[in-house]
């Protein structure tokens, strides 16, 4: 019921004050949601916020940054959720998604094969209050 509003707030943060830590945590959340509730439910919920935004989100946020997710559990969660997205989603087989499919597969393979890299520091996500509008 509140999920579209929650996602809209997360998308605003991605557009206005993106940090690498937030992007990685957003990807982890998305993957976990795909696994827990199903990828088609997640795609429908994201596209409910704005029509066609899921393809853009995949191509510009998830694929380039999934390798940067840190932590053993988070990386496993990303791998499982993204594999569900590729293999269990009917929506990924139509519309604009089939052209993103190979890029997502490559990103998942890199997640398994390449070592984890340190991409953000502990206080990387701390911003000046004036930047947040407070």
C-alpha positions in Angstrom: 0.0 0.0 0.0 2.8 2.4 0.9 5.4 0.8 -1.3 5.1 3.2 -4.3 5.5 6.3 -2.0 8.5 4.6 -0.4 10.0 3.9 -3.8 9.3 7.4 -5.0 11.3 8.8 -2.0 14.2 6.4 -2.8 14.2 7.5 -6.5 14.3 11.1 -5.4 17.3 10.4 -3.3 18.9 8.6 -6.2 18.4 11.6 -8.4 19.2 14.4 -6.0 21.8 13.3 -3.5 23.2 9.9 -4.6 26.0 8.3 -2.8 27.7 5.0 -3.6 26.6 3.6 -0.2 23.0 4.5 -0.9 23.1 3.0 -4.4 24.6 -0.2 -3.1 22.0 -0.5 -0.4 19.2 0.3 -2.9 20.5 -2.5 -5.1 20.6 -4.9 -2.2 17.0 -3.9 -1.2 15.8 -4.3 -4.8 17.3 -7.8 -5.1 16.0 -8.9 -1.7 12.5 -7.7 -2.7 12.7 -9.5 -6.0 13.5 -12.7 -4.3 11.0 -12.4 -1.4 8.0 -11.1 -3.4 8.8 -12.0 -7.0 10.5 -10.0 -9.7 7.3 -9.2 -11.6 5.7 -7.7 -8.5 8.8 -5.5 -8.1 8.8 -4.4 -11.8 5.1 -3.6 -11.6 5.6 -1.6 -8.4 8.5 0.4 -9.8 6.7 1.1 -13.0 3.6 2.2 -11.0 5.8 5.1 -9.7 6.6 6.2 -13.2 5.9 4.3 -16.4 9.0 2.7 -17.9 11.3 3.7 -15.1 12.4 0.1 -14.3 14.3 -0.3 -17.6 16.2 3.0 -16.9 16.8 1.9 -13.3 18.3 -1.4 -14.5 20.5 0.1 -17.2 21.8 3.1 -15.3 21.8 2.1 -11.6 21.7 -1.7 -11.1 23.9 -3.0 -13.9 26.8 -0.5 -13.5 26.8 -0.8 -9.7 25.9 -4.3 -8.7 29.6 -5.3 -8.6 30.3 -2.5 -6.0 27.9 -4.0 -3.4 29.9 -4.8 -0.3 29.5 -7.6 2.2 29.1 -11.4 1.8 25.4 -11.5 2.7 24.6 -8.5 0.6 26.4 -9.9 -2.5 24.6 -13.2 -2.1 21.3 -11.5 -1.8 22.0 -9.4 -4.9 23.0 -12.5 -6.8 19.9 -14.5 -5.8 17.5 -11.5 -6.5 19.1 -10.7 -9.8 19.0 -14.3 -10.9 15.3 -14.4 -10.0 14.9 -11.3 -12.1 16.5 -13.0 -15.1 15.0 -16.5 -14.8 11.6 -16.1 -13.1 10.3 -12.8 -14.5 7.9 -12.9 -17.4 8.2 -9.1 -17.8 11.9 -9.4 -18.6 11.1 -11.3 -21.8 9.1 -8.4 -23.3 9.1 -4.7 -23.8 12.4 -2.9 -23.3 13.9 -5.5 -21.0 15.3 -8.2 -23.3 18.0 -5.8 -24.5 19.1 -5.3 -20.9 19.0 -9.0 -20.1 22.6 -9.8 -21.4 24.0 -6.8 -19.5 22.4 -7.9 -16.3 23.7 -11.5 -16.8 27.2 -10.1 -17.3 26.9 -8.0 -14.1 25.8 -11.1 -12.2 28.7 -13.2 -13.6 31.1 -10.4 -12.6 29.6 -10.4 -9.1 30.6 -14.1 -8.8 34.0 -13.9 -10.5 35.5 -10.5 -9.5 36.6 -9.9 -6.0 34.8 -7.5 -3.7 36.1 -4.0 -3.8 35.9 -1.3 -1.2 33.8 1.4 -2.8 32.7 3.6 0.1 33.9 4.7 3.5 32.0 4.7 6.7 31.1 8.4 6.6 30.6 8.6 2.8 26.9 8.8 3.3 27.0 11.8 5.7 25.9 15.0 4.0 25.7 18.6 5.0 22.2 19.4 6.3 21.9 22.2 3.8 22.2 19.7 1.0 19.2 17.8 2.3 17.0 20.8 2.5 16.8 21.0 6.3 
